[in-house]
Amino acid sequence: MSTLPHRERLKRGAFHRFLDSVEWLGNLLPHPVTLFALLCVIVVVASGIAGALGVSVADPRPANEGELIAVNSLLNAEGLRRLITEMVANFTGFAPLGTVLVAMLGVGVAEHSGLLSASMRALVLDRSPRIVTYAVVFAGIMSNMAAELGYVVLIPLAAMIFHSLGRHPLAGLAAAFCGVSGGYSANLLIGTVDPLLSGITQEAARLLDPSYSVGAEANWFFMIVSTFVVTLIGGLVTERIVEPKLGKFDAAYATDDIDGQRMASLTATEKRALKGAGLATLAIVALLAVMVVPANGILRHPETGAISGSPFLSGIVVIVAVSFSVLGFVYGRLAGTMRGDRDVVDAMARSMSSLGLYIVLVFFAAQFVALFNWSNFGTVIAVAGADMLQTLGLSGPLLFALFILMCAFVNLSLGSASAQWAVTAPIFVPMLMLMGYAPEVIQAAYRIGDSVTNLITPMMSYFGLIMAVAARYRKDLGIGTLVALMLPYTLFMLIGWSLLFFAWVFLFGLPVGPGSATHYVL
């Protein structure tokens, strides 16, 4: 026997021990709900100290030139009044909450009618486990075209798929989470984030060149290739690191509501019901096509006639919820699992009852996010990090490497892609343009750092939902367990995606998008 496999086992063993240490340290923290409550207290106290010390940074945005961004103290009467009067609004206005609740009404009907289970078995039965792994990661990346529904639908479904195949469900959850959140910026198509970021990049570029234009397609070529690179990395990490570390799934640690997620061949009744649901799917797609495809479709933008910014995209959550409800009922009627409206309502109610932990967690997480935003800590950290990087006076690949790392670090506390780019783009885009790099290239580098640490930060909006889903399969799961589970994805994606960027830009000098320059000349 050669010594190479032995060395590889030793390396994997050492890395697994490192992840065990991360998990152990992370799980020393209190329950996530308690942790968010404590973080609220810490933010209030820290903001009071920082406010008293006058901690501030210069605002980099052109419209606010000469102004300072200071840490706002919440440790005063005004902060207390604001928290008390806006606590309910913080909770009800927390963006992911409405998305999750509305989507789960429809998903609940599809799940409890048996549609999801039957569809899942039809898709994965007799398929290669490796194909399933990579398909889950790829589907997660592509799901970003449908807003945040990947978090609500795909991640729980991926856990069910892995469990039904006799694999550890948390490995399926991790693979889907990797694609949905870690691969957030990658896609084969131009998504909603592209015009958002390109608009900010263009304004920053015009500080130096008033006529410069950055289109939504600026990073399209790079993101197409990134989709396959992230899929490859996510699949390899799942099979080589995450699944071996998780070991064999022990149902004793799970809740009682997963017993039905076992692989079994489809019965004749289930096949007939799936065909009926398939016909209903075609009918729904045809109806949507009538309302979206024509230039005057009623679900297009009422003023521009475009799909971008249209009621179709902004209402995708409602469309999916209604579609799942209809398909679930059609399947249930044909399969004999649903007879009338009472069964539909019961399915919705059971779906809502399963979100108890998530709703409690969201209440405290929403307060923490609101307090953190009010304090201005995230913006101050972003600008201070950018200023520090600028003063180092580096150039070329090393500067971009530190830039990506800084974006990844700031993303741990400032989770919004647009918010972070809005305060850092006015610094880095003109600076790197002066060093000879095009704004499109700078934006591509930013998107790497902004994506990879989504997997390990509680500041990510849907982190609470992932915790709640994971807790179905491991009742004692803590933040440390989830962070240790996702940390390998973050590390290897940071390295692999960055290497792709360096090869693309510095080795081959390829355009990151159609018509996008690699270098900028004054």
C-alpha positions as CSV (number, residue, x, y, z in Angstrom):
1,M,0.0,0.0,0.0
2,S,1.3,3.4,-0.9
3,T,1.9,6.1,1.7
4,L,-0.2,8.7,-0.1
5,P,-3.6,7.5,1.1
6,H,-2.2,7.4,4.6
7,R,-1.0,11.0,4.4
8,E,-4.4,12.0,3.1
9,R,-6.1,10.3,5.9
10,L,-3.8,12.1,8.4
11,K,-4.6,15.4,6.8
12,R,-8.3,14.8,6.8
13,G,-8.1,13.6,10.4
14,A,-6.3,16.8,11.4
15,F,-8.8,19.0,9.6
16,H,-11.7,17.1,11.2
17,R,-10.1,17.6,14.6
18,F,-9.9,21.3,13.8
19,L,-13.6,21.4,12.9
20,D,-14.4,19.5,16.1
21,S,-12.6,22.2,18.0
22,V,-14.6,24.9,16.2
23,E,-17.8,23.0,16.9
24,W,-16.9,22.6,20.6
25,L,-16.0,26.2,21.1
26,G,-19.1,27.4,19.2
27,N,-21.4,25.2,21.2
28,L,-20.0,26.7,24.4
29,L,-22.2,29.6,23.5
30,P,-25.7,29.7,24.9
31,H,-28.8,28.7,22.9
32,P,-29.1,30.8,19.7
33,V,-32.1,32.7,21.0
34,T,-30.3,33.5,24.2
35,L,-27.2,34.5,22.2
36,F,-29.1,37.0,20.1
37,A,-30.6,38.5,23.3
38,L,-27.1,38.8,24.8
39,L,-25.8,40.3,21.6
40,C,-28.5,43.0,21.8
41,V,-27.3,44.0,25.2
42,I,-23.6,43.9,24.0
43,V,-24.5,46.2,21.0
44,V,-26.3,48.7,23.2
45,V,-23.4,48.8,25.7
46,A,-20.7,48.9,23.0
47,S,-22.5,51.7,21.2
48,G,-22.6,53.7,24.4
49,I,-18.9,53.3,24.9
50,A,-18.0,54.0,21.2
51,G,-20.4,57.0,21.2
52,A,-18.8,58.4,24.3
53,L,-15.3,58.0,22.7
54,G,-16.5,59.7,19.5
55,V,-15.7,56.8,17.2
56,S,-16.3,57.8,13.6
57,V,-15.1,57.6,10.0
58,A,-15.2,59.9,7.0
59,D,-18.2,59.2,4.8
60,P,-16.9,57.9,1.4
61,R,-20.1,58.6,-0.5
62,P,-19.8,61.6,-2.9
63,A,-23.2,63.1,-1.8
64,N,-22.0,63.2,1.8
65,E,-18.5,64.5,1.2
66,G,-16.9,66.0,4.3
67,E,-19.4,64.4,6.6
68,L,-18.6,61.8,9.3
69,I,-20.2,58.4,10.0
70,A,-20.3,58.1,13.7
71,V,-21.3,55.2,16.0
72,N,-24.7,56.1,17.4
73,S,-25.1,55.5,21.1
74,L,-28.1,53.4,22.0
75,L,-27.3,53.5,25.7
76,N,-29.5,56.5,26.5
77,A,-33.2,57.4,26.8
78,E,-33.6,57.9,23.1
79,G,-32.2,54.4,22.3
80,L,-34.6,52.9,24.9
81,R,-37.6,54.7,23.5
82,R,-36.8,53.6,20.0
83,L,-36.3,50.0,21.0
84,I,-39.6,49.9,22.9
85,T,-41.6,51.6,20.2
86,E,-40.1,49.8,17.2
87,M,-39.7,46.3,18.7
88,V,-42.8,44.9,17.1
89,A,-42.1,46.6,13.8
90,N,-38.5,45.2,13.9
91,F,-40.0,41.7,14.2
92,T,-42.9,42.0,11.7
93,G,-40.7,44.0,9.2
94,F,-37.9,41.5,9.3
95,A,-37.7,40.7,5.5
96,P,-37.2,36.9,5.6
97,L,-40.1,36.3,8.0
98,G,-42.9,37.1,5.6
99,T,-41.1,35.2,2.8
100,V,-40.8,32.1,4.9
101,L,-44.3,32.2,6.3
102,V,-46.1,32.8,3.0
103,A,-44.0,30.3,1.1
104,M,-44.4,27.6,3.8
105,L,-48.2,27.8,3.6
106,G,-48.0,26.4,0.1
107,V,-45.0,24.2,0.7
108,G,-46.9,22.7,3.7
109,V,-49.7,21.6,1.5
110,A,-47.3,20.0,-1.0
111,E,-45.4,18.3,1.8
112,H,-48.3,16.9,3.8
113,S,-50.1,15.7,0.8
114,G,-47.1,13.6,0.0
115,L,-46.2,15.4,-3.2
116,L,-42.7,16.5,-2.2
117,S,-41.9,13.0,-0.9
118,A,-43.1,11.3,-4.1
119,S,-41.4,13.8,-6.4
120,M,-38.2,13.5,-4.4
121,R,-38.3,9.7,-4.8
122,A,-39.1,9.9,-8.5
123,L,-36.1,12.2,-9.0
124,V,-33.4,10.4,-7.0
125,L,-34.5,6.8,-7.2
126,D,-31.7,4.7,-8.7
127,R,-29.6,7.9,-9.3
128,S,-25.9,8.0,-8.5
129,P,-25.2,9.6,-5.0
130,R,-22.5,11.7,-6.6
131,I,-25.0,13.1,-9.2
132,V,-27.4,13.9,-6.5
133,T,-24.8,15.8,-4.5
134,Y,-23.7,18.0,-7.4
135,A,-27.3,18.5,-8.6
136,V,-28.2,19.8,-5.1
137,V,-25.4,22.4,-5.1
138,F,-26.1,23.4,-8.7
139,A,-29.8,23.8,-8.0
140,G,-29.0,25.9,-4.9
141,I,-27.0,28.3,-7.1
142,M,-29.6,28.6,-9.7
143,S,-32.4,29.0,-7.1
144,N,-31.3,32.6,-6.6
145,M,-33.2,33.5,-9.7
146,A,-36.4,32.9,-7.6
147,A,-35.5,35.4,-4.9
148,E,-34.8,33.7,-1.6
149,L,-37.0,30.6,-2.1
150,G,-33.9,28.4,-2.2
151,Y,-33.7,28.9,1.6
152,V,-37.3,28.1,2.1
153,V,-37.8,25.2,-0.3
154,L,-34.6,23.7,-1.5
155,I,-32.5,23.5,1.7
156,P,-35.2,21.6,3.7
157,L,-35.9,19.4,0.6
158,A,-32.2,18.6,0.1
159,A,-32.0,17.4,3.7
160,M,-35.1,15.1,3.0
161,I,-33.5,13.8,-0.2
162,F,-30.2,12.8,1.6
163,H,-32.2,11.2,4.4
164,S,-34.4,9.3,2.0
165,L,-31.2,7.9,0.3
166,G,-29.8,6.7,3.6
167,R,-27.3,9.6,3.7
168,H,-26.9,12.1,6.5
169,P,-29.6,14.8,6.1
170,L,-27.3,17.5,7.4
171,A,-25.0,16.8,4.5
172,G,-27.8,17.5,2.1
173,L,-28.7,20.7,4.0
174,A,-25.1,21.8,3.9
175,A,-24.7,21.1,0.2
176,A,-27.9,23.1,-0.6
177,F,-26.9,25.9,1.8
178,C,-23.5,26.1,0.1
179,G,-25.2,26.6,-3.3
180,V,-27.9,29.0,-2.2
181,S,-25.9,31.3,0.0
182,G,-22.2,30.6,-0.6
183,G,-22.8,30.7,-4.3
184,Y,-25.1,33.7,-4.1
185,S,-23.4,35.8,-6.8
186,A,-22.8,32.9,-9.3
187,N,-25.5,32.0,-11.8
188,L,-25.8,31.0,-15.5
189,L,-28.3,33.9,-15.9
190,I,-28.3,37.5,-15.0
191,G,-30.2,37.8,-11.7
192,T,-31.6,40.6,-9.5
193,V,-28.3,41.3,-7.8
194,D,-26.5,42.1,-11.0
195,P,-28.3,45.4,-11.8
196,L,-28.2,46.3,-8.2
197,L,-24.4,46.1,-7.8
198,S,-23.6,47.4,-11.3
199,G,-25.6,50.6,-10.5
200,I,-23.5,51.2,-7.4
201,T,-20.3,50.4,-9.3
202,Q,-21.2,52.8,-12.1
203,E,-21.7,55.7,-9.7
204,A,-18.4,54.9,-8.0
205,A,-16.6,54.7,-11.4
206,R,-18.0,58.1,-12.4
207,L,-16.2,59.8,-9.6
208,L,-13.1,59.3,-11.8
209,D,-14.7,59.0,-15.2
210,P,-18.1,60.8,-15.5
211,S,-19.0,59.0,-18.7
212,Y,-18.2,55.4,-17.5
213,S,-21.1,52.9,-17.8
214,V,-21.4,49.5,-16.1
215,G,-24.2,47.2,-17.3
216,A,-26.0,44.5,-15.4
217,E,-24.1,41.9,-17.6
218,A,-20.7,43.2,-16.5
219,N,-19.7,40.0,-14.7
220,W,-21.8,37.5,-16.7
221,F,-19.0,35.5,-18.3
222,F,-17.1,35.2,-15.0
223,M,-20.3,34.2,-13.1
224,I,-21.2,31.5,-15.6
225,V,-17.9,29.8,-15.1
226,S,-18.1,30.5,-11.3
227,T,-21.4,28.5,-11.2
228,F,-19.5,25.3,-12.3
229,V,-16.5,26.0,-10.1
230,V,-18.7,26.6,-7.0
231,T,-20.7,23.4,-7.9
232,L,-17.5,21.4,-8.1
233,I,-16.1,22.8,-4.8
234,G,-19.4,22.3,-3.0
235,G,-19.8,18.7,-4.2
236,L,-16.2,17.8,-3.3
237,V,-16.4,19.3,0.1
238,T,-19.7,17.6,0.8
239,E,-18.4,14.1,-0.2
240,R,-14.8,14.4,1.0
241,I,-15.1,16.4,4.2
242,V,-18.7,17.0,5.5
243,E,-20.2,13.6,5.1
244,P,-17.2,11.7,6.5
245,K,-17.2,14.0,9.5
246,L,-20.9,13.6,10.1
247,G,-20.8,9.9,9.9
248,K,-23.9,7.7,10.0
249,F,-27.2,9.5,10.8
250,D,-28.7,8.5,14.1
251,A,-32.4,9.1,14.2
252,A,-32.4,9.1,18.0
253,Y,-31.0,12.6,17.9
254,A,-33.7,13.9,15.6
255,T,-37.3,15.0,16.1
256,D,-40.2,12.6,15.5
257,D,-41.5,14.2,12.3
258,I,-39.0,12.8,9.9
259,D,-40.0,9.1,10.0
260,G,-41.7,9.4,6.6
261,Q,-38.6,10.5,4.8
262,R,-37.5,7.0,3.8
263,M,-36.8,5.8,0.3
264,A,-39.5,3.5,-1.1
265,S,-40.6,2.7,-4.6
266,L,-43.5,4.7,-6.0
267,T,-46.8,2.9,-5.9
268,A,-49.2,2.9,-8.8
269,T,-51.5,5.4,-7.0
270,E,-48.5,7.7,-6.4
271,K,-47.5,7.5,-10.0
272,R,-51.0,8.4,-11.1
273,A,-51.2,11.3,-8.7
274,L,-47.7,12.5,-9.9
275,K,-49.0,12.5,-13.5
276,G,-52.0,14.6,-12.4
277,A,-49.7,17.0,-10.6
278,G,-47.5,17.2,-13.7
279,L,-50.5,18.2,-15.9
280,A,-51.5,20.8,-13.3
281,T,-47.9,22.1,-13.4
282,L,-48.1,22.5,-17.2
283,A,-51.4,24.4,-16.7
284,I,-49.9,26.8,-14.2
285,V,-46.8,27.4,-16.3
286,A,-49.1,28.1,-19.4
287,L,-51.1,30.5,-17.4
288,L,-48.0,32.3,-16.1
289,A,-46.6,32.4,-19.6
290,V,-49.8,34.1,-20.9
291,M,-49.3,36.8,-18.2
292,V,-45.5,37.2,-18.6
293,V,-44.3,36.4,-22.1
294,P,-46.3,38.9,-24.2
295,A,-44.9,42.4,-24.2
296,N,-48.2,43.7,-22.7
297,G,-48.5,40.8,-20.1
298,I,-50.3,41.8,-17.0
299,L,-47.4,40.6,-14.8
300,R,-44.8,42.7,-16.6
301,H,-43.7,46.1,-15.3
302,P,-46.7,48.3,-15.8
303,E,-44.6,51.3,-17.1
304,T,-41.5,49.8,-18.8
305,G,-43.0,46.5,-19.9
306,A,-39.9,44.7,-18.7
307,I,-39.6,41.6,-16.5
308,S,-37.0,43.2,-14.3
309,G,-38.8,44.9,-11.4
310,S,-42.1,43.4,-12.6
311,P,-45.0,42.1,-10.4
312,F,-44.0,38.6,-11.6
313,L,-40.6,38.8,-9.9
314,S,-41.6,40.9,-6.8
315,G,-44.6,38.5,-6.3
316,I,-42.7,35.3,-6.9
317,V,-43.2,34.2,-3.3
318,V,-47.0,34.4,-3.6
319,I,-46.9,32.7,-7.0
320,V,-44.9,29.8,-5.7
321,A,-47.0,29.5,-2.5
322,V,-50.2,29.3,-4.6
323,S,-48.7,26.9,-7.1
324,F,-47.5,24.6,-4.3
325,S,-50.9,24.7,-2.7
326,V,-52.7,23.8,-6.0
327,L,-50.3,21.1,-6.9
328,G,-50.3,19.6,-3.4
329,F,-54.1,19.5,-3.4
330,V,-54.3,17.9,-6.9
331,Y,-51.8,15.3,-5.9
332,G,-53.6,14.7,-2.5
333,R,-57.0,14.2,-4.2
334,L,-55.6,11.7,-6.7
335,A,-53.5,9.9,-4.0
336,G,-56.3,9.8,-1.5
337,T,-54.3,11.9,1.1
338,M,-56.5,14.9,0.9
339,R,-60.3,15.1,0.5
340,G,-61.3,18.7,0.9
341,D,-60.5,22.2,2.2
342,R,-60.1,21.0,5.8
343,D,-57.1,18.8,4.8
344,V,-55.5,21.8,3.1
345,V,-56.0,24.0,6.1
346,D,-54.7,21.3,8.4
347,A,-51.6,21.0,6.3
348,M,-51.0,24.7,6.4
349,A,-51.5,24.7,10.2
350,R,-49.0,21.8,10.7
351,S,-46.5,23.7,8.5
352,M,-46.8,26.8,10.6
353,S,-46.5,24.8,13.8
354,S,-43.2,23.4,12.7
355,L,-41.8,27.0,12.5
356,G,-42.1,27.6,16.2
357,L,-38.4,27.7,16.9
358,Y,-37.7,29.8,13.8
359,I,-40.3,32.4,14.8
360,V,-38.9,32.8,18.3
361,L,-35.4,33.0,17.0
362,V,-36.4,35.6,14.4
363,F,-37.9,37.8,17.1
364,F,-34.6,38.2,18.9
365,A,-32.5,38.2,15.7
366,A,-34.6,41.0,14.2
367,Q,-34.0,43.1,17.3
368,F,-30.2,42.5,17.1
369,V,-30.1,43.4,13.4
370,A,-32.1,46.5,14.0
371,L,-29.9,47.6,16.9
372,F,-26.7,46.9,15.0
373,N,-28.0,48.9,12.1
374,W,-29.0,51.8,14.3
375,S,-25.6,51.9,15.9
376,N,-23.8,52.2,12.5
377,F,-21.2,49.6,13.6
378,G,-21.4,47.8,10.3
379,T,-20.8,50.8,8.2
380,V,-18.0,52.1,10.4
381,I,-16.3,48.7,10.2
382,A,-16.6,48.6,6.4
383,V,-15.2,52.1,5.9
384,A,-12.4,51.6,8.5
385,G,-11.4,48.3,6.8
386,A,-11.3,50.0,3.4
387,D,-9.2,52.8,4.7
388,M,-6.7,50.4,6.2
389,L,-6.4,48.5,3.0
390,Q,-5.9,51.7,1.0
391,T,-3.1,52.9,3.3
392,L,-1.1,49.7,2.8
393,G,-0.1,50.9,-0.7
394,L,-0.2,47.4,-2.3
395,S,-0.8,46.6,-6.0
396,G,-1.7,43.7,-8.3
397,P,-2.8,40.3,-7.1
398,L,-1.8,40.8,-3.5
399,L,-4.0,43.9,-3.3
400,F,-7.0,42.0,-4.8
401,A,-6.3,39.1,-2.4
402,L,-6.5,41.4,0.6
403,F,-9.5,43.2,-0.9
404,I,-11.4,39.9,-1.2
405,L,-10.5,38.9,2.3
406,M,-11.6,42.3,3.6
407,C,-15.0,42.0,1.9
408,A,-15.4,38.5,3.3
409,F,-14.6,39.8,6.8
410,V,-16.9,42.8,6.6
411,N,-19.7,40.5,5.3
412,L,-19.6,38.8,8.7
413,S,-21.2,41.9,10.2
414,L,-22.7,43.8,7.3
415,G,-24.7,41.1,5.6
416,S,-26.4,43.1,2.8
417,A,-24.5,42.9,-0.5
418,S,-25.7,46.3,-1.6
419,A,-25.2,48.1,1.7
420,Q,-21.6,46.9,2.0
421,W,-20.8,47.8,-1.7
422,A,-22.5,51.2,-1.3
423,V,-19.9,52.3,1.3
424,T,-16.8,50.5,0.0
425,A,-17.3,51.0,-3.8
426,P,-16.6,54.8,-3.7
427,I,-13.2,54.0,-2.1
428,F,-12.0,51.0,-4.0
429,V,-13.4,51.5,-7.5
430,P,-11.7,54.8,-8.2
431,M,-8.5,53.6,-6.3
432,L,-8.2,50.5,-8.3
433,M,-9.1,52.2,-11.6
434,L,-6.1,54.5,-11.0
435,M,-4.0,51.4,-10.7
436,G,-5.2,50.2,-14.1
437,Y,-8.1,47.9,-13.3
438,A,-11.6,48.2,-14.8
439,P,-14.6,48.7,-12.5
440,E,-16.2,45.4,-13.8
441,V,-13.1,43.4,-12.5
442,I,-13.3,45.2,-9.2
443,Q,-16.9,44.3,-8.8
444,A,-16.3,40.6,-9.6
445,A,-13.7,40.4,-6.9
446,Y,-16.1,42.0,-4.4
447,R,-18.8,39.5,-5.2
448,I,-16.4,36.6,-4.2
449,G,-15.8,38.0,-0.7
450,D,-19.4,39.0,-0.3
451,S,-20.6,35.5,-0.9
452,V,-18.3,33.0,0.8
453,T,-18.8,34.1,4.4
454,N,-22.6,34.1,4.1
455,L,-22.4,30.5,5.3
456,I,-20.9,31.2,8.7
457,T,-22.4,34.4,9.9
458,P,-25.5,34.7,12.1
459,M,-26.0,38.1,10.5
460,M,-27.1,36.4,7.3
461,S,-30.9,36.9,7.2
462,Y,-31.9,33.2,6.9
463,F,-29.4,31.8,9.4
464,G,-32.2,31.3,11.9
465,L,-34.2,29.3,9.4
466,I,-31.2,27.1,8.6
467,M,-30.8,26.5,12.4
468,A,-34.4,25.6,12.7
469,V,-34.3,23.1,9.8
470,A,-31.1,21.5,11.0
471,A,-32.6,21.1,14.5
472,R,-35.1,18.7,13.0
473,Y,-32.2,16.2,12.5
474,R,-30.2,17.1,15.6
475,K,-32.1,18.4,18.6
476,D,-29.1,19.6,20.5
477,L,-27.6,21.5,17.5
478,G,-26.0,24.8,18.4
479,I,-24.4,27.6,16.4
480,G,-21.0,26.0,16.7
481,T,-22.3,22.8,15.0
482,L,-23.7,24.7,12.1
483,V,-20.6,27.0,11.7
484,A,-18.3,24.0,11.9
485,L,-20.4,22.2,9.3
486,M,-20.2,25.1,6.8
487,L,-16.7,26.4,7.6
488,P,-15.0,23.9,5.1
489,Y,-17.2,25.3,2.3
490,T,-16.2,28.9,3.2
491,L,-12.5,28.1,3.3
492,F,-12.3,26.1,0.1
493,M,-14.7,28.4,-1.8
494,L,-12.6,31.4,-0.8
495,I,-9.5,29.7,-2.1
496,G,-10.9,28.1,-5.2
497,W,-13.0,31.0,-6.3
498,S,-10.2,33.5,-5.7
499,L,-7.8,31.3,-7.7
500,L,-10.3,31.3,-10.6
501,F,-10.4,35.1,-10.4
502,F,-6.6,35.5,-10.4
503,A,-6.2,33.1,-13.3
504,W,-9.0,34.8,-15.2
505,V,-7.7,38.4,-14.7
506,F,-3.9,38.2,-14.1
507,L,-3.0,35.0,-16.1
508,F,-5.3,35.0,-19.1
509,G,-6.7,38.6,-19.0
510,L,-10.1,37.5,-20.0
511,P,-13.2,39.8,-20.0
512,V,-15.4,39.2,-16.9
513,G,-18.5,40.0,-19.0
514,P,-19.6,40.9,-22.5
515,G,-17.9,44.2,-23.4
516,S,-16.2,44.4,-20.0
517,A,-12.6,45.6,-20.1
518,T,-10.0,44.0,-17.8
519,H,-7.8,47.1,-17.6
520,Y,-8.7,50.8,-17.3
521,V,-6.5,53.5,-19.0
522,L,-7.0,57.1,-18.0
